[in-house]
């Protein structure tokens, strides 16, 4: 059986998803112990594709670990699946959906042949792997494979589920340069309240983290976050953040934007009520664009929503008693810190996103973990044995003037500047 490669962060998030009802106090059973017994009655599918039957004691241990050490405590010490490969990568999965949409009568054997011929998968991947995927995802029939059985749903209170997505907006010209803009937004499932929104020049993970952090600071911690598998959402940093604040991160099925219907509907309303009446050519900066958006969000949240027959802000106020509030601003900052591992060079520098930073000299040659908030690198630090060691953006000119004992000494009394 082919196993999917699983990172320590994926493993930690899998464990957190199982114990989240206990952490959040949402289990329907008589007690937390009863919940653990019920959940472990049958084997559970793990992130690597295998199934395993855990014991109630294992889940109780994970709860204890999380309460004392957070997501870090749920990570395995070392990877147990090193050297394995995933049978069907995301690119192959996307191609299978595309092929079934365009040629509904293709069978798994024919699809496998195309995937191998077009180098989506190596020849070592078996036909059976494609057959299992087609069968599991109900793609065998000749009907449109994107037609899925759906039922309308709604969470019972504010904060139970947030939906988030990205919307492409028009180009604006700032400082004489035209640039594409992107709107990243989060909407509460129950109240339809826009809890976070921001326009950026890049559709990336850092920018969504800023929107998400602002939403949590303003409206509390959601139980679940529902997104697609795009780059801003499907990444290890967001998994760590969600686990740290006690939010379960959920992914929509591939090529199934309709599953995030509430945020998609919000985008459509935004375009109809705001964007289409806006002269984008007159926008001269991203700050100006965001200021206009903020006004729309305020109006949207205070306007009667046709689906709920009241305003989002009114429904929020009626059901906000459930909200989980962050412990403190400092705690929230800590939870949203990104984590990257780097080796400190011999010149005492490390590189993050193409920028050099000076690290304390005692870490030269060592592998270190750097933590930082996106957009606030001035506060970045190395975490070592529980202590914080600040790093600073490298200034090579200033460094050349700094007094260092290991610099070569020059005797200018000698012609040509000979070393002393």
C-alpha positions as CSV (number, residue, x, y, z in Angstrom):
1,X,0.0,0.0,0.0
2,X,1.3,3.4,-1.0
3,X,1.6,5.9,1.9
4,X,1.5,9.6,1.6
5,X,4.4,11.5,3.1
6,X,3.3,13.3,6.3
7,X,5.1,16.2,8.0
8,X,5.3,16.6,11.7
9,X,3.0,19.6,11.5
10,X,0.4,17.6,9.6
11,X,0.6,14.8,12.2
12,X,0.2,17.4,15.0
13,X,-2.8,18.9,13.3
14,X,-4.4,15.5,12.8
15,X,-4.1,14.8,16.5
16,X,-5.5,18.2,17.4
17,X,-8.5,17.7,15.1
18,X,-9.4,14.6,17.1
19,X,-9.1,16.2,20.5
20,X,-10.5,19.6,19.5
21,X,-14.0,18.9,20.8
22,X,-12.5,18.2,24.2
23,X,-10.3,21.3,24.1
24,X,-13.2,23.5,23.0
25,X,-15.7,21.8,25.3
26,X,-18.1,20.9,22.4
27,X,-18.3,17.1,22.8
28,X,-21.9,15.8,22.7
29,X,-21.1,13.0,25.1
30,X,-21.6,12.9,28.9
31,X,-17.9,13.4,29.5
32,X,-14.6,13.9,27.8
33,X,-13.7,10.3,28.6
34,X,-17.0,9.1,27.0
35,X,-16.1,11.1,23.9
36,X,-12.6,9.5,23.7
37,X,-14.2,6.0,24.0
38,X,-16.7,6.7,21.3
39,X,-14.2,8.1,18.8
40,X,-11.8,5.2,19.2
41,X,-14.4,2.5,18.7
42,X,-13.3,2.1,15.1
43,X,-10.1,2.6,13.2
44,X,-9.3,6.2,12.2
45,X,-7.8,7.3,8.9
46,X,-4.5,9.0,9.4
47,X,-2.9,11.7,7.2
48,X,-0.6,9.1,5.5
49,X,-3.6,7.2,4.2
50,X,-3.4,4.3,6.7
51,X,-6.0,3.4,9.3
52,X,-5.3,2.8,12.9
53,X,-7.4,2.0,16.0
54,X,-6.3,4.2,18.8
55,X,-7.2,3.7,22.5
56,X,-9.1,6.2,24.6
57,X,-6.0,6.6,26.7
58,X,-4.0,7.8,23.7
59,X,-6.5,10.7,23.0
60,X,-6.5,11.6,26.7
61,X,-2.7,11.7,26.6
62,X,-2.9,14.1,23.5
63,X,-5.3,16.3,25.4
64,X,-2.9,16.5,28.3
65,X,0.1,17.2,26.0
66,X,-1.8,20.0,24.2
67,X,-2.8,21.7,27.4
68,X,0.7,21.7,28.7
69,X,2.7,22.3,25.5
70,X,0.4,23.3,22.7
71,X,1.0,22.1,19.1
72,X,4.7,21.6,19.7
73,X,3.8,18.8,22.2
74,X,1.7,17.0,19.6
75,X,4.5,16.8,17.0
76,X,6.4,13.5,16.6
77,X,10.1,13.6,17.7
78,X,11.1,12.2,14.3
79,X,9.3,11.3,11.1
80,X,8.2,7.7,10.9
81,X,7.4,7.8,7.2
82,X,10.7,9.1,5.8
83,X,11.4,7.8,2.4
84,X,7.8,7.2,1.3
85,X,6.1,8.9,-1.5
86,X,2.5,10.0,-2.2
87,X,1.0,8.0,-5.1
88,X,-1.1,10.9,-6.6
89,X,0.3,14.4,-6.2
90,X,-2.0,17.4,-6.3
91,X,-1.2,18.1,-9.9
92,X,-2.3,14.6,-10.9
93,X,-5.5,14.9,-8.8
94,X,-6.3,18.2,-10.6
95,X,-5.7,16.5,-14.0
96,X,-8.0,13.6,-13.1
97,X,-10.9,16.0,-12.3
98,X,-10.2,18.0,-15.5
99,X,-10.2,14.8,-17.6
100,X,-13.4,13.5,-16.1
101,X,-15.1,16.9,-16.6
102,X,-14.1,17.1,-20.2
103,X,-14.3,13.3,-21.1
104,X,-16.8,11.8,-18.6
105,X,-16.6,8.3,-20.1
106,X,-12.8,7.8,-19.6
107,X,-12.1,4.9,-17.3
108,X,-9.4,4.6,-14.7
109,X,-7.1,2.6,-17.0
110,X,-7.3,5.3,-19.7
111,X,-6.7,8.1,-17.2
112,X,-3.7,6.3,-15.7
113,X,-2.2,6.0,-19.3
114,X,-2.7,9.7,-19.8
115,X,-1.2,10.6,-16.4
116,X,1.9,8.6,-17.1
117,X,2.3,9.8,-20.7
118,X,2.0,13.4,-19.7
119,X,4.4,12.9,-16.7
120,X,1.9,13.7,-14.0
121,X,2.9,10.4,-12.3
122,X,5.8,8.0,-12.8
123,X,5.1,4.7,-14.4
124,X,5.7,3.0,-11.0
125,X,2.3,4.3,-9.9
126,X,-0.2,1.5,-10.4
127,X,-3.5,1.6,-12.2
128,X,-5.1,0.5,-8.9
129,X,-4.1,3.8,-7.3
130,X,-6.1,5.7,-9.9
131,X,-9.0,3.2,-9.7
132,X,-9.2,3.7,-5.9
133,X,-9.2,7.5,-6.3
134,X,-11.9,7.4,-9.0
135,X,-14.0,5.1,-6.9
136,X,-13.5,6.9,-3.6
137,X,-14.5,10.3,-5.1
138,X,-17.5,9.0,-7.0
139,X,-16.1,9.7,-10.5
140,X,-17.0,6.4,-12.1
141,X,-20.3,7.5,-13.7
142,X,-20.5,9.4,-17.0
143,X,-22.4,12.3,-15.3
144,X,-20.7,15.6,-14.6
145,X,-18.1,14.7,-11.8
146,X,-18.4,18.1,-10.3
147,X,-22.1,17.7,-9.5
148,X,-22.1,16.8,-5.8
149,X,-24.9,16.0,-3.4
150,X,-25.5,19.1,-1.2
151,X,-27.7,20.2,1.6
152,X,-28.0,23.6,3.0
153,X,-26.3,23.9,6.4
154,X,-25.7,26.6,9.0
155,X,-23.8,26.6,12.2
156,X,-25.8,27.1,15.4
157,X,-23.9,30.2,16.7
158,X,-21.3,32.8,15.9
159,X,-17.7,31.5,15.9
160,X,-18.5,27.9,15.3
161,X,-17.2,28.1,11.7
162,X,-15.5,30.8,9.6
163,X,-15.1,30.5,5.8
164,X,-12.2,32.2,4.1
165,X,-11.2,32.7,0.4
166,X,-9.5,35.0,-2.1
167,X,-11.1,37.2,-4.7
168,X,-9.2,38.8,-7.6
169,X,-9.8,42.5,-7.9
170,X,-8.8,45.0,-10.7
171,X,-5.4,46.5,-11.2
172,X,-4.7,49.9,-9.5
173,X,-1.8,52.3,-10.3
174,X,0.4,53.3,-7.4
175,X,3.5,55.4,-7.9
176,X,3.0,55.0,-11.7
177,X,3.1,51.2,-11.5
178,X,-0.1,49.2,-12.3
179,X,-0.5,46.2,-10.0
180,X,-3.0,43.4,-9.6
181,X,-4.9,43.4,-6.3
182,X,-6.3,40.6,-4.2
183,X,-9.1,40.6,-1.6
184,X,-8.6,38.1,1.3
185,X,-11.8,37.7,3.4
186,X,-13.2,35.7,6.3
187,X,-16.9,35.4,6.9
188,X,-18.7,33.8,9.9
189,X,-21.0,31.0,8.8
190,X,-23.8,31.6,11.2
191,X,-24.2,35.4,11.2
192,X,-22.7,36.1,7.7
193,X,-20.6,38.8,9.4
194,X,-17.5,39.8,7.6
195,X,-15.0,39.3,10.4
196,X,-11.9,40.1,8.4
197,X,-11.0,41.6,5.0
198,X,-8.0,43.1,3.4
199,X,-6.7,44.0,-0.1
200,X,-3.1,43.2,-1.0
201,X,-0.7,43.1,-3.9
202,X,0.1,39.5,-3.2
203,X,-2.2,36.5,-2.6
204,X,0.1,34.8,-0.1
205,X,0.1,33.1,3.3
206,X,1.5,36.1,5.2
207,X,-1.3,38.3,4.1
208,X,-4.0,35.9,5.0
209,X,-2.4,35.5,8.5
210,X,-2.7,39.3,8.9
211,X,-6.4,39.2,8.0
212,X,-7.0,36.1,10.2
213,X,-5.1,37.6,13.2
214,X,-7.1,40.9,13.0
215,X,-10.3,38.9,12.9
216,X,-9.4,36.8,15.9
217,X,-8.4,39.9,17.8
218,X,-11.7,41.7,17.0
219,X,-14.2,38.8,17.2
220,X,-12.6,35.9,19.2
221,X,-11.4,32.5,18.3
222,X,-13.4,30.3,15.8
223,X,-13.9,26.6,16.4
224,X,-13.2,25.8,12.7
225,X,-11.7,27.6,9.7
226,X,-12.9,26.4,6.3
227,X,-10.7,27.2,3.2
228,X,-9.6,25.7,-0.1
229,X,-6.2,24.3,-0.7
230,X,-4.7,27.5,-2.2
231,X,-1.2,28.7,-1.1
232,X,-2.5,31.2,1.4
233,X,-4.4,28.5,3.3
234,X,-2.8,25.1,2.8
235,X,0.6,25.6,4.5
236,X,2.3,24.4,7.7
237,X,2.4,27.9,9.3
238,X,-1.4,28.3,9.2
239,X,-1.7,24.7,10.6
240,X,0.5,25.7,13.5
241,X,-1.4,28.9,14.1
242,X,-4.8,27.2,14.1
243,X,-3.5,24.5,16.5
244,X,-2.0,27.1,18.8
245,X,-5.3,29.1,19.2
246,X,-7.5,26.0,19.3
247,X,-9.1,26.2,15.8
248,X,-9.6,23.1,13.5
249,X,-8.5,23.9,10.0
250,X,-10.7,22.3,7.3
251,X,-10.2,22.0,3.6
252,X,-12.8,22.2,0.8
253,X,-12.7,19.3,-1.7
254,X,-10.6,19.9,-4.8
255,X,-12.3,22.0,-7.5
256,X,-15.4,22.5,-5.3
257,X,-15.6,26.3,-4.7
258,X,-19.4,26.0,-4.2
259,X,-18.7,24.3,-0.8
260,X,-17.6,27.7,0.5
261,X,-20.9,29.2,-0.7
262,X,-21.3,31.9,2.0
263,X,-18.0,33.6,1.4
264,X,-18.4,33.2,-2.4
265,X,-21.9,34.9,-2.1
266,X,-20.3,37.7,-0.1
267,X,-17.8,38.3,-2.8
268,X,-20.6,38.6,-5.4
269,X,-22.5,41.0,-3.1
270,X,-19.4,43.0,-2.7
271,X,-18.9,43.4,-6.4
272,X,-22.5,44.4,-7.0
273,X,-22.8,46.9,-4.2
274,X,-19.4,48.4,-4.0
275,X,-16.8,47.5,-6.7
276,X,-19.0,48.0,-9.8
277,X,-19.9,51.5,-8.6
278,X,-16.3,52.4,-7.9
279,X,-14.0,54.2,-10.3
280,X,-10.9,52.1,-9.8
281,X,-8.8,54.3,-12.1
282,X,-9.1,57.0,-9.5
283,X,-7.6,54.8,-6.7
284,X,-4.0,55.9,-6.2
285,X,-2.8,53.6,-3.4
286,X,-3.5,50.3,-1.7
287,X,-4.3,52.2,1.5
288,X,-7.0,54.2,-0.3
289,X,-8.5,51.0,-1.7
290,X,-8.6,49.4,1.7
291,X,-10.2,52.5,3.2
292,X,-13.0,52.2,0.6
293,X,-13.3,48.5,1.4
294,X,-13.6,49.2,5.1
295,X,-16.6,51.4,4.5
296,X,-18.3,48.8,2.4
297,X,-17.7,46.1,5.1
298,X,-19.2,48.3,7.7
299,X,-22.3,48.9,5.5
300,X,-22.6,45.2,4.6
301,X,-22.5,44.1,8.3
302,X,-25.3,46.6,9.1
303,X,-27.6,45.7,6.2
304,X,-30.4,43.1,6.4
305,X,-29.1,39.9,4.8
306,X,-31.7,38.2,2.6
307,X,-30.8,34.7,3.8
308,X,-31.1,35.4,7.5
309,X,-33.7,38.2,7.5
310,X,-31.7,40.4,9.8
311,X,-28.4,42.2,9.8
312,X,-25.2,40.2,10.3
313,X,-24.2,42.5,13.2
314,X,-27.6,41.8,14.9
315,X,-27.2,38.1,14.6
316,X,-23.7,38.3,15.9
317,X,-24.8,40.2,19.0
318,X,-27.5,37.6,19.7
319,X,-25.1,34.7,19.5
320,X,-21.8,36.1,20.7
321,X,-21.9,34.7,24.2
322,X,-20.2,31.6,23.0
323,X,-17.1,33.4,21.7
324,X,-13.7,32.3,23.0
325,X,-11.5,35.4,23.7
326,X,-7.7,35.3,23.3
327,X,-5.9,35.3,26.6
328,X,-4.0,38.5,25.8
329,X,-2.5,40.5,22.9
330,X,0.9,39.0,23.8
331,X,-0.5,35.5,23.7
332,X,-2.1,36.1,20.4
333,X,1.2,37.4,18.9
334,X,3.0,34.3,20.2
335,X,0.4,32.0,18.6
336,X,0.7,33.8,15.2
337,X,4.5,33.7,15.1
338,X,5.8,32.0,12.0
339,X,8.6,29.5,12.5
340,X,11.5,28.8,10.2
341,X,14.6,26.7,10.7
342,X,17.9,28.2,9.5
343,X,21.7,27.5,9.8
344,X,23.7,30.5,11.0
345,X,26.5,31.2,8.5
346,X,30.1,31.8,9.4
347,X,29.5,35.6,9.0
348,X,26.8,35.3,11.7
349,X,24.0,35.8,9.1
350,X,20.8,34.0,8.2
351,X,18.5,34.5,5.2
352,X,14.7,34.8,5.5
353,X,12.6,35.5,2.3
354,X,15.8,36.7,0.5
355,X,16.8,39.2,3.2
356,X,19.9,38.8,5.5
357,X,19.7,39.2,9.2
358,X,22.4,39.3,11.8
359,X,22.2,36.6,14.5
360,X,24.2,36.5,17.8
361,X,27.7,35.2,17.2
362,X,27.3,32.3,19.6
363,X,25.0,30.6,17.1
364,X,27.5,30.5,14.2
365,X,27.4,27.1,12.6
366,X,24.3,26.0,14.5
367,X,20.8,25.2,13.3
368,X,18.3,27.6,14.9
369,X,14.5,28.2,15.0
370,X,13.5,31.8,14.1
371,X,10.1,33.1,15.1
372,X,8.5,36.2,13.7
373,X,5.2,38.0,12.9
374,X,4.7,38.7,9.1
375,X,5.3,42.3,8.5
376,X,7.1,42.8,11.9
377,X,10.6,41.4,11.3
378,X,12.0,44.1,13.6
379,X,10.7,41.9,16.4
380,X,12.0,38.6,15.1
381,X,14.0,36.4,17.4
382,X,15.8,33.0,17.7
383,X,14.2,30.7,20.2
384,X,16.8,28.7,22.0
385,X,16.2,26.7,25.2
386,X,13.2,28.9,26.0
387,X,15.0,32.2,25.7
388,X,14.6,34.9,23.0
389,X,17.6,36.1,21.1
390,X,16.7,39.1,18.8
391,X,17.9,39.2,15.2
392,X,18.4,42.4,13.1
393,X,18.4,43.2,9.4
394,X,21.9,43.1,8.2
395,X,23.5,46.5,7.5
396,X,26.8,45.7,5.7
397,X,28.0,49.3,5.8
398,X,27.4,49.6,9.5
399,X,29.0,46.2,10.0
400,X,32.1,47.4,8.2
401,X,32.6,50.1,10.7
402,X,32.0,48.0,13.8
403,X,35.0,47.2,15.9
404,X,35.7,43.5,15.8
405,X,38.6,41.6,17.3
406,X,38.8,39.2,14.4
407,X,39.2,41.8,11.7
408,X,42.6,42.0,10.0
409,X,44.7,44.9,11.4
410,X,46.2,47.3,8.9
411,X,49.3,49.4,9.4
412,X,48.8,52.5,7.2
413,X,52.4,53.6,7.9
414,X,53.5,51.0,5.3
415,X,52.9,51.6,1.7
416,X,50.0,49.9,0.1
417,X,48.3,49.2,3.4
418,X,50.2,46.0,4.5
419,X,48.7,43.9,7.2
420,X,50.3,44.5,10.6
